[in-house]
Amino acid sequence: MTESYALKHDDIALETEHKRLLVSIRRGKTGFRIANTMSGAINAYERLNKRYPDAGGDDYIFLPHYTNRATAACIF
């Protein structure tokens, strides 16, 4: 669960042929890997982009206004 708070917009790639997101997990518990999502994740990611329209690139996907990731992980 805490790996998701480390995700940045640069870690997400839209794969249009199969309608999914490719999520690069760089420092996960099992090391680097790319995760494939279901097609519904595209809508969720687009909603997050609308919620934080100025975020992108090197900004965090979840709770980008918290620079301390330990604090962000404790919010929920």
Residue, then its C-alpha position, 0 to 999 in steps of 0.5 A: m500500500t505504501e508503494s502507491y504513495a511513492l508513484k509519480h506521474d512519470d511512472i505512469a504510461l498509457e497503453t492505448e492498444h489494450k486500454r490500460l496503464l503501465v505503472s513503473i514501480r521503482r523502489g518496491k519491496t520486490g525491486f523494480r517492476i512494471a504493473n499492468t492495470m485494468s482499463g478502469a484505472i484509466n478513468a481513475y487516473e484521469r480524475l486524479n489529473k483533474r483534481y490536481p491540474d497543475a501536477g505532472g512529471d515529477d509530482y506525486i500522484f496521490l496527495p501531491h501537496y504533501t512533500n513528506r511521503a510518510t505523512a501522506a501514507c498516514i492520512f488514510 
